[in-house]
Amino acid sequence: MKRTAAIVLTAVLLAAGCSSNGKGNSSGSSDTPGVTDTEITVGTHMPLTGPAAAGYSKIAPATKAYFDYVNKNGGVNGRKITYKIMDDGYNPANTQQVVRQLVLQDKVFAILNGLGTPTHTGVLDFLKTNRVPDLFVASGSRSWNQPDKYPGTFGFNPDYTVEGKILGTYVKETYPGKKICFLGQDDDFGRDSLAGIEKILGPVAAKQSYVTSNPNVVPQIGALKAAACDVVMLATVPGFTALSIGTAAKVGFRPKFVVSNVGSDPTTLAKTLGPTGAPLLEGVVAANYLPLATDDANPWIQLYKKVNTEFNGNAEFDNNVVYGMSVGYLFVQSLQAAGKDLTRDNLTAAVEKGGFTGPGLVPVRFSAKDHSGYGGEQLTKLTGGKAQYFGTPYQTDDGDGAVAAYTGTAVAPPQNGIPTAQ
């Protein structure tokens, strides 16, 4: 009888140890994948090579540099952050392979800032099935904001429809009566951007699309020239922004270009176009929501430059580096908010609770019902090779809400550059 009782007791204890509430690990840090008493391991997929590598390949190393800075200063609740960066070449098939490796072999705690609309879309269901937090996706697709369908996924960028509405409002006010046209990526990036633009402008005069596997936009640019477009709005990654502007110049087509934030980093564009093409960027209008890399008076830029020098090999400093470190800062905030008993459930709940402050010109919009990232942008114009802000930041939604000025004040970083629990 004693032996039978012992077997039953053992079975009960094993069952209790394996139980779950259906949301992921909730019994403590000790059995949470990627978390030990001294380390937190997270992973990402990034285009370190391929058609989107220009500029974007600098993001994850910048995030890692910020983590290394935090680690040197004690980590988060005594844990150091290890960041595993996998190259997917901006190829959805590769993305699925490397994300499976990160989750099933490397046992990462979370996926952080996986980049790309076509690439990351293909791993949403896998991450949900495996209950892996999917934080701050590096894309403005509205797909990340589906809390009922994908409760562990959260965006970072303003969604492309929000951006399209803000850029469309600028174009409507600045170029009344002009012929407005559009060139965008042939996926949710392009479609969401166009949806936002047309909410403000109505149907554009002409529209074209491209695929990243074909670096020839002569037919598309030729069609826009034939349509006599006065303004061309681009939903393009940096390489295709440069291709579009350079191709237009070669065929004698000089419209005003208005460009999505994700394809408008001046350093990346100038390097891609080369010295003879760089003047073509003069006057290009885009938008942003983070401090600009050239604003040396901004305390966030001062912090990021310090981190870049000490932990990122003094890499060429541009808006991609600013972006990567801002992602790192927000993730550290999220870890702090999740507490010492770090589980996947606690992390997701902390992000949904929101209330984060940081380098953004507008707030992030996280809540239980809203998993999108930043809620707006401010317009920029390229002048003398540098982007400069003008006007005021704007906020809106991806529906029919108004595009309204945001009047909140900027927040400075903590003195040591590391967030604390709120």
N, C-alpha and C positions, 0 to 999 in steps of 0.2 A: 504493500500500500504506500509506504514512504517513497519507494522508487517511482511509482506511478504519479504521486503528487508532485514529485520533483520535476518529472517530465512535463506535466501540465503547466506547472509554474514557469518553467523555462519557455514553453511555447507562448504563454501569455506575455512574458517579458519581451520576447522577440517580436511578437505582433505589435506591442506598444511601441517598440523602438522603430518599427517600420511604418507606423501610421502617419497619415498626412491629412490635412484639411482640404485638399484638392486645389490649393493655390500655389503649392510649392513647398520648399523647406520651411518649417516653422518651429522646429523643436530645438533650435539653437545653432550657434555658429559652428559647433564642433562637427556637425554632420552636413554642413552646407558646402556644396562643391565650390572649390576655388578659395575657400576661406580657412585659414588656420589662426592660431593665436598670434602669429607674427607676420602674416602675408595675406594679401588679397590679389588674386589673379584674374585679370579681365583680358578680353581680346577684341580684335577688330579686323575687318576686311577693308583694304584700301587699294586704290590703283597706283601702286608704286611704279608700274610700267603700263604701257598701252595708251589708248587714245585720250584718256582723261588724266594722265600722269602729270602733265604740265601744271605746276602749281599745287595740285591736290596731293602730290607725293610728299609735300612738306608738312601736311597737317598732323598726321599721327606722330612723327618724330617730335613735333612741338608739344603735343599732349604728353608724350612720354617725358620730355624734358621738364615739364611742370611737375609731373609725378615724382621725378628724381629730386626736384627741389623740395617738395613736400617730404619725401622720404628722408632727405638729409636733415630735415628739421623735426624728425620724430614720427613721421607718418600720420596715420589717422587712427586714433585710439590704440597706439602702439603697433599698428600693422603697416608694413610697407606695401606699396602698390606695384605689382608686376604687370606690365602691359605687353601682351603678345600681338604683334602686328603682322598680318598675313597679306600678301600681295594677291589680288584677284584679277589684275589687269583690266578692270572694268568689264569683265566678262561674266554674265550671270551663271554660266555653268561652273566656272572657277569659284565663284562666290559660294555656291552650294557646297562645293568640296571643302573649301577652307573653313567655312563655318561649322560644318560637321566635325572636322578635325578639332577645332577649338572646343566644341561642346563635348564630344564623345571621347576624345583622346586626352586633350589638355585639361578638361574638366574646369573650364573657366566659370567664374561666378556670374559674369554678365558679358554681353556684347555691348561695346561702347562705340558710338559714332561710326558705325558701318556706313560706307559712302556709296551713294548712287541710287537713283530711282529704279532703273531696270534691274540692278544687281540685288538690292536689298529686298525688293518685293518678293523675290523667289525664296527667301528664307524666313518669311514671317510665320508661316504655319509650322515649320520645323522648330523655331524658337518657342512658339506657343506650346507645342506638344511637349517639349522638354522643359517647360516652365523656367526659361532663362530670361531674366530681365534684359530688355532690348532698348537701351537708353540712347537718346539724343542722336537719332539717325541724321547723317550728314546729307540731307536732301530736304526739299520743301514739299514733297508729295503729301497730299491729304490722306494717303493711305496710313500714315503713322498715327493719325488721330481717329482711331476706332476703338475706344476703350471697352466697348461691349464685346467686340470681336477679338481684339488683340490687347488684353488688359495689361500686358507687360511692356508694350512698345510706346515710346515717347519720341517726339520730334525735337529738333533744335532750331533749325532755320525757320524763319517765317514761311508759312506755306506759300506755294507759288501763285495761288489764286489771290491771297492777300497782297502779295507783291504786285501781281498784275493789275489789281485795282489801284494801288498807289501809283504805279508808273502810268497807268492809263489816265488817271486824274491829272497828272502833270502834263501829259501829251494833249489832253482835251483842252486844258487851260492855256497852253503855250502855242499850240498849232491849230487853232480853230479853222475849219474849212480846208485843211490840208489832207492829202491822201495818205492814210496810215496803213502800213503793211506789217507782216509778221513772218518770221522764220524761227522755227523751234524744233527741238529734238522730238523724234517720233516715238514718244512714250508719255507717261503721265506728267513728266516735267513740262514738255511742250503743251500738252493738252490742258493741264491745270493753269498754266500761265496764260494761255489764250482765253480760257474761260473767264479769268479775272479781268483781262484787258477788255473783252467784249461786254462784260457787265457794265463798264463805264462808257465805252466808245460805240457799242453796237458792233455789227459785223465789220471786220476790217476789209479794206479794199482788195487785198490779195494776201494769200498765205501759202507758205511753203514749209516743208519739213526735211530733216536729214537723219541719217542713221550714222552712228559713230564708226561703223566698220567701213564707211566709204568717205575718205577725206577729199572729196571733190564736190564743191558746192557751186560750181560754175552754172549748172542748169538752174538751180534755185535763184541765184543772184541775177542771172539773165532774165528770169521770169519776172522778178520784182522790178528790174530796170524797165522791162517792156511795159509793165503796169504803171510806170511813171510815179513810183512811190516817193513821197516827200520825206516820210519818216519810216524807218524800219525798226521794229521792236524785236529784240533777239532773246530767245530762251535757249541759251547755248552754254556748253561748258567752255573753259578758256580757249582750248585749241580751236574750237569751231567759231568762237567769237573772232579770234585773230584771222582765221581762214575767210570768214564772211567779210570782214572789213577790208582785208587785203585783196580779196577777189573783186570786190566792188570797185576798188581803186583801179585795178588792172583793166576793168571793162569800162572805165569812165563813168562810173555811177557813184554819186556823192550825196546820198540822203543823210539826214540826221539819224544817228544811231542811238537807241535807248535800250540798255542791256540789263538782263537779270543780274542780281548780285553775285550769283554763283559763277558767272563767267566774266567778271569785270575787274579782277585784280590787275592794277596797272603794271606792276613789276612783271607778272607772268605774261601779260599781253605784249608788252614792249620787247621782252626777251624773245617771244615767239615770232613777232613780226620782224625783228631785227632793226638795225639803226635807220635804214631807209624807210621802214614802215611805221616806226614809232610816231612820227608827226601826224599820221592818220587818226590817232587816238584823241587829238585835241578836240575838246568840246563834247566828247561822248558822255552821256548822262546815264547813271545807274543808281543804285541805292545800297545802303548798308545799315547795320544795326549795332555794330561794335565800333570801338575806337579805331581810327585810321592809323595805319602803321607809321605814317609820316608825322603824326602829331606828337612831337617830343615833349610837349608841355603836359600831356595827359598822364596822370599817375598810373593808369593801367599800362600804358605803353612803356613807361619807365620801369615798371615791375617786369613786364614781359621781356624787355631788352636785357635786363639783368639776368633773368633766367636763361634767355637765349645764349648769352655770352658764356655763362658758367656751365650750362648743362646741355646745350644743343650745338656745340661746336662753333658758336658764333655764325650760324647759318645766315644767309641773306635774309634780311628781315622784311617781311611783307604781310599782307592781310591774311594769307594762309597761316602764317605762324601765329598771328593774333587770334585767329579762329581756333586753331588747335589748342592753344593755352587757355582760351575762354571755355572750351569744352572741358578741359582738365579741371579748371576751377569749379565749374558747376558740378562735376562728378564728385569732387571732394566735399562740396557742400552737401550733396545727397548722402554720401557716406556718413558725414557727421550727423545729419538729421536722422539717419537710420539707427544710430546708437551703437553701443559696444556689442550688444547681442546681434551681430550682423547676419541676417538671413535674407533670402530673396524676397520674401513677403514684406519684411520690414523696409527694405530698400524701395520697393514699388510703392508702398504706403507713404513713405517719406516724400517721394517725388510728387505723388498725387496731392499731398497736403499743401505743397507749393510754398509760397512766401519767400522764394529765393531772391536775393539781390546780387548784382554783380556788374560786369562791364557794359551790359546792354544799354542802348539808348532808350529802349522801351522794356517793359517787364516781360518775363516768360509767363505763359498762361496756364500752367499746370493746375489741374484739379481732377477730381474723380470723374468728371464729365468731359474734360478737355485735355487731351494728351498732345496737342500741338505745342510748338516751341515759342519762340519770340512772336509777339503779336503785331509787329509793324516794322517800319523802316524810315530812314531819312534819305533824301535825294543827294546824290553826289555828282560832281562834274569834273572831268579830267582837264586839268590846266597845267601846262608845262610839265607833263609827265606825272603829275600828282593828282590824286583824287582829293577834292575838297567838299565838305558838306555845305549845303545851302538850304534855306528855308527852315522848317521845323520837322521833328519826327511825326509820323502819322501812324495811327492804328486803325484797323478795320477787321472784318471777319471774312470768311470765305462764302458768305451768302449775300444778302442784299443790304447789309448794314452800311452806314455812311463811312466815308473815309474822313476821320477826324484828327485834328492836331492833338498830340500828346504833350502835356505841360509839366510832367513830373521832372524832378531834379536828378542829376547824375549822382551816382554813388561812388565814393573813393574806395580803393581796396584797403583791407586791414594793414596795419603798419608793417607786419611781417609778410604780407602777401598771401596768407593762408586763412581760409575761412574757419570759423569756429561754430560749434553747434548752436542753433538758434533756439 
